[in-house]
Amino acid sequence: MQDIWCHIYSLLPMRDAARAACVSHAFKRSWRCYPNLAFNMITLGIDIESCGEDGIARNFTNKVDHILKNRPCIATKTLEIVFRYYNAKVCNIDSWFQAAVTPGIEELTIELSSKSGRYYNFPWSLLANESGNSIRYLNLARCAFSPTDELCFKSLSRLELSDVAITGDQLGSILHNSFALQRMQLKFCNKIICLKIPFHLQQLRYLDVFDGGSSLRVIELCLC
């Protein structure tokens, strides 16, 4: 019976799951094992109008820290971090990834801000293990993703990159072992001059590339 309750609880949106935990001891135990983490202004209940940018960043950081600190080291299925304000004011992003990106994670969405003119450097090495093997959906926006080794995304079926600082070769390190990829969307990834599509991506059915006419020159199908 407990397993059934946990499964039902895991299907709730995070904000509803947190509310249920406040009124039920049974759900409070389940909350500590909740697998779907969505950190954004709405789910964290942050009122943008009532506090300045410093207050927004402080509230966001404190709430995410509190949730992760009181959460056991259990598997995360989905992780979403959406913070479209000044990234430099949120200094704990690396530790959040260390705590929440675990083997078995299936969906990862990171949307940050480029207001400062600097991109947050996503710690790609966290996905160079079992965590990368289980990823099915990867969505990165306004950050830098600079892998130096080939990553194994054998389960990846959907890839979305928007305003990500990544070169064509670095993207190739993602695509090299992404045999299950079905959908890929690239927007404003201005460091990509030549987009090479490996021939082994036999399941790729949808490709959307938009760069505003700034840098991309060639889309090439690699037959080798």
Beta strands, then each sheet from edge to edge (+ up, - down):
strand 1: 36-39
strand 2: 78-82
strand 3: 107-111
strand 4: 120-121
strand 5: 137-141
strand 6: 143-144
strand 7: 158-162
strand 8: 183-187
strand 9: 194-198
strand 10: 206-210
strand 11: 218-222
sheet 1: 1+ 2+ 3+ 5+ 7+ 8+ 10+
sheet 2: 4+ 6+
sheet 3: 9+ 11+
end
